[in-house]
C-alpha cells in the first residue's frame, strides 16, 4: 500500500485527478467527505488543490485523508495559479 504522500506526489507529477476521502474537521463527527481533487502543491504535511466539490482551491492536511485513489482523468494547473503557502 502506498503512503498518502506518495500517492499525492504521483498524482501531482502525472497531473492525474484524485478521489480524496477526508475525515470531518468537526469534533464528534464520524463521517467522511468524498472529493475529486486536482493537486496543485504539496508542502509540510499539507496540500493545496482544486476541489471539484466546492469549486475552489482548498488546503487539506494529508493526515486527515482516509483514502486516496488516482483517477485516469488528467488536468492542467491554471497559468495564473500562485501557491498560498507562506514563503519564509
C-alpha distance (Angstrom), angle and dihedral (degrees) to the residues before:
residue distance angle dihedral
X1 . . .
X2 3.79 . .
X3 3.74 121.9 .
X4 3.80 115.2 -114.3
X5 3.81 91.3 -113.8
X6 3.80 90.9 54.0
X7 3.81 93.0 49.7
X8 3.81 91.7 47.5
X9 3.81 90.9 49.3
X10 3.81 91.7 47.8
X11 3.80 92.0 50.1
X12 3.81 91.5 45.7
X13 3.82 94.5 47.4
X14 3.81 91.9 48.5
X15 3.84 94.5 36.6
X16 3.81 92.4 -125.9
X17 3.80 122.8 155.9
X18 3.80 117.1 -117.5
X19 3.77 139.0 -153.2
X20 3.82 107.7 -131.7
X21 3.80 121.4 -169.6
X22 3.79 109.3 -164.6
X23 3.78 134.1 -173.0
X24 3.78 117.9 -113.7
X25 3.81 115.1 -96.7
X26 3.81 92.7 -144.7
X27 3.80 117.5 98.3
X28 3.77 112.7 -107.3
X29 3.81 95.6 13.4
X30 3.77 114.1 129.0
X31 3.76 103.0 -169.6
X32 3.77 137.0 99.3
X33 3.77 130.1 -137.5
X34 3.78 118.2 -137.2
X35 3.79 111.9 -144.3
X36 3.77 135.8 174.5
X37 3.79 107.8 -139.5
X38 3.81 141.2 -177.7
X39 3.83 109.2 -149.7
X40 3.82 113.3 -132.4
X41 3.82 103.1 168.1
X42 3.83 139.4 3.5
X43 3.80 123.3 -160.5
X44 3.82 141.4 149.1
X45 3.81 98.8 -12.8
X46 3.82 94.5 -42.8
X47 3.77 136.1 86.9
X48 3.77 134.7 -158.0
X49 3.77 119.3 -144.0
X50 3.76 146.1 154.7
X51 3.81 106.1 -97.4
X52 3.80 112.1 -150.9
X53 3.82 90.9 -163.0
X54 3.82 93.2 60.1
X55 3.82 95.7 25.6
X56 3.81 92.6 -132.1
X57 3.80 143.3 87.4
X58 3.81 109.8 -84.1
X59 3.82 139.9 178.5
X60 3.78 122.4 -128.7
X61 3.79 133.9 -176.0
X62 3.79 108.5 -122.8
X63 3.80 93.3 -140.3
X64 3.84 91.8 59.4
X65 3.78 90.5 65.7
X66 3.79 114.5 109.0
X67 3.80 95.0 -173.9
X68 3.78 139.7 -5.2
X69 3.77 129.8 -162.4
X70 3.79 128.5 -177.6
X71 3.80 114.5 -133.8
X72 3.81 128.6 -153.4
X73 3.80 93.6 -119.3
X74 3.82 115.6 103.7
X75 3.79 128.2 -147.0
X76 3.78 139.5 -172.3
X77 3.77 126.6 -135.2
X78 3.83 110.8 -121.5
X79 3.79 112.9 -104.3
X80 3.82 90.6 -127.5
X81 3.83 93.5 53.6
X82 3.81 114.9 125.4
X83 3.78 120.2 -178.4
X84 3.78 115.9 -113.7
X85 3.80 92.4 -150.5
X86 3.79 111.7 121.2
X87 3.76 114.0 -105.6
X88 3.79 115.0 -144.2
